[in-house]
Amino acid sequence: MKKSIVKLEQLSHRYSKDWAIKDISFEINKTGIVGLLGSNGAGKSTTMNILCGVLSQTEGRVVIEGFDTREHPAEAKKRIGFLPQNAPLYLEVTVDEYLTYCANLRHIPANKIKAAVDEVKEKCGVAHFSKRLLGNLSGGYRQRVGIAQAIIHHPLLVVLDEPTNGLDPNQILEVRHLIKEIAEERSVIFSSHILAEIQATCHDIIMIEGGKIVFSDTMDSFNNYIEPNSLVVTFGNPPEKEKLASLPGINNVEYITDKTIRMHFNITPDITENIVETSVAQGWKLREINLEKSALDTIFAQLSNKKPNHTA
Ligand SMILES: Nc1ncnc2c1ncn2[C@@H]1O[C@H](COP(=O)(O)OP(=O)(O)OP(=O)(O)O)[C@@H](O)[C@H]1O
């Protein structure tokens, strides 16, 4: 049977009295990008630091391609590349010096270091900055160097803790593109507190809140789950509340102004068509209709009551 790339079993950690994460379990068996989504303090960095062997868990197990990170730390770590949230980049050294140092730390044989450094510089688009001090690179290029050190030893799994945080919109697009490229041949776990970031990059999503998994499934299932459940309509000649409330699928109606109304509905595929047709038939003079999606905190609240499915 093929070994999973990474398996977390009931991982729990407390720094002092309170649990930072509790019973986190998931498994990754394929290449591609898994997004770890959670608000600030949800437990993303704690999970990633334990996964990469930087922090020792209070309870539970992490197994990387069959190697338990506590029993066989060297074998497990060989298979992981890690870009922590505050990457330990030495600002006073050049890109070449830094990557050569990282290659040494990864025990790449001396006669293969130059080729390994050249390969990741090329892949991460930093070759033209080889002699530039890290301190003189933009945030986006520093992150590229951080990603380069994470893949220099060809790991099976790359863990990136909020890699696009603090970058400008262009840099975000470039770093996302790079992450997608490196995920073609390995598994990448990517954390963010921004839903749009995870939606734009990941195939699977694990959502944590208050140190617990509240959702774990494909991005498609997640997007289906957060289908809109309300719409805002403006009528030139609005009907009475009762008439709107009696439309099929509508379960609540609230007037925002005398002409603009929010209607909550159960998922029905043809809800907007029904409203448009009824409006024409009844002479309500429909001016505008917009579907609304739940805000992230509402989704967290909804999902916190749902049972997760644990395989990505
Ligand atoms: N070194 C520490 N000592 C004590 N508590 C900590 C420590 N590091 C994190 N915590 C606490 O553990 C919980 C989880 O923190 P963690 O940093 O893992 O969350 P996060 O999802 O990565 O948040 P952020 O996006 O803000 O980094 C938080 O309540 C945090 O305050």
The ligand as an ORCA input file, in Angstrom:
! r2SCAN-3c Opt
* xyz 0 1
  N       5.059     30.843     22.064
  C       3.817     30.907     22.492
  N       3.531     30.950     23.816
  C       2.255     31.003     24.271
  N       1.166     31.009     23.464
  C       1.382     30.962     22.134
  C       2.710     30.913     21.573
  N       2.600     30.888     20.223
  C       1.279     30.909     19.948
  N       0.551     30.954     21.081
  C      -0.916     30.954     21.189
  O      -1.407     29.787     20.532
  C      -2.578     30.064     19.782
  C      -2.347     29.676     18.323
  O      -1.347     30.546     17.783
  P      -0.751     30.373     16.312
  O       0.392     31.322     16.190
  O      -0.500     28.940     16.066
  O      -1.979     30.844     15.435
  P      -2.008     31.308     13.915
  O      -3.253     30.734     13.342
  O      -0.729     30.958     13.242
  O      -2.161     32.861     14.033
  P      -1.423     34.047     13.204
  O      -2.049     34.045     11.856
  O      -1.761     35.258     14.001
  O       0.034     33.709     13.191
  C      -2.862     31.539     19.964
  O      -3.803     31.654     21.011
  C      -1.531     32.119     20.408
  O      -1.699     33.235     21.229
*
